[in-house]
Amino acid sequence: MTNPILAVEGLTVRGHRNGSPQVILDDISLKVSVGEIAGLVGESGSGKSMLGSAIGALQPINCEITAGRILWRDRDLRGADETVLSALRGSQIAYIFQEPMTALNPTLSIGRQMVDVIRRHTDPDERSARGKALKLLADVRIDSPEDVFNAWPHQLSGGMRQRVLIAMAFSCTPALIVADEPTTALDVTVQAQVLTLLLRLARDRRTAVLLISHDIGVIRRTCETVHVMYAGRIVERGNTAAVLAAPRHPYTRALLDCLPGRVQPKTRLNALSTSQQTMPGCSFRARCQSAFNQCSEVPPMADVLSVGAAACWLTQQNPLAGELS
């Protein structure tokens, strides 16, 4: 990978749930290059959103980064003060969240929210900021930018609100957009439109995107690279087409097997075991049909030929095996 603008190295986040300490992210490493469309995929609760939030120091107050670094253009953000981080968010690192109704301020018009963001980071002139906001609304294929500019969030549909969030994310020409499940609340048709729009704007502007999703089908269609996350750890990464054509980690294979297109019509869908038993060693051990004795030890992330890297003892013992069966 060349020219990384973001490099997460050995990131560990601990928090508390029901009064008990808990490791939420465990030794996470990830890089995103200029203009790259990278995917982060895993089940709900795997830690994807926590990682996205931690990049901009937006993790919940009961969660603490206890190890690792978050390098933005080679500068470690972990020790940065809030003034620096606040200036960075929006201008260099922008966010698109999964629920547009809660991401937008219900007490301010769409135009007021967009103009405030633009004036804070790029252009202090009210009239100029208004013109930029209207152009951005047109860029996201909104037919009546003026009407939406003057509207309140509750007056817009979910798809329209998500287009507004995309416009706001691009408003200050950031180098990276963290898109956390940006289409989850939308129907399938609108979801496809929003994703196409997001990726077109990103490629036109050479903006990197970290697309967070539980849907491996979405990642396959949209991302150049993929990072597969399970139980707070990245278990596989690499070129999306290569990884998904020949997954080297059983969890990646299991996610693919859950896709409806993998089985014949009117037959039962494959499903992961629901076991959440905590066992020492590999975090996927209790649900893995290929587990063996060495899985009682935590597997390191290791390169697998030209495909990428995987944290699996089975693959490391037999890297030439090809796609797991």
HELIX and SHEET records of a PDB file:
HELIX    1   1 LYS A   48  ILE A   55  1                                   8    
HELIX    2   2 LEU A   77  GLY A   79  5                                   3    
HELIX    3   3 GLU A   82  LEU A   88  1                                   7    
HELIX    4   4 PRO A  100  ALA A  103  1                                   4    
HELIX    5   5 ILE A  110  HIS A  121  1                                  12    
HELIX    6   6 GLU A  126  ASP A  139  1                                  14    
HELIX    7   7 PRO A  145  ASN A  150  1                                   6    
HELIX    8   8 PRO A  153  GLN A  155  5                                   3    
HELIX    9   9 GLY A  158  PHE A  170  1                                  13    
HELIX   10  10 VAL A  188  ARG A  205  1                                  18    
HELIX   11  11 ILE A  216  THR A  222  1                                   7    
HELIX   12  12 THR A  240  ALA A  245  1                                   6    
HELIX   13  13 PRO A  250  ASP A  257  1                                   8    
HELIX   14  14 PRO A  260  ARG A  262  5                                   3    
HELIX   15  15 ARG A  285  ARG A  287  5                                   3    
HELIX   16  16 ASN A  293  SER A  296  5                                   4    
HELIX   17  17 TRP A  313  GLN A  317  1                                   5    
SHEET    1   A 4 SER A  20  SER A  33  0                                        
SHEET    2   A 4 PRO A   4  ARG A  17 -1                                        
SHEET    3   A 4 CYS A  63  TRP A  72 -1                                        
SHEET    4   A 4 ARG A  75  ASP A  76 -1                                        
SHEET    1   B 8 ILE A  93  ILE A  96  0                                        
SHEET    2   B 8 LEU A 176  ASP A 180  1                                        
SHEET    3   B 8 ALA A 208  SER A 213  1                                        
SHEET    4   B 8 ILE A  37  VAL A  41  1                                        
SHEET    5   B 8 THR A 225  TYR A 230  1                                        
SHEET    6   B 8 ARG A 233  ASN A 239 -1                                        
SHEET    7   B 8 GLY A 308  ALA A 310 -1                                        
SHEET    8   B 8 ALA A 302  VAL A 304 -1                                        
END                                                                             
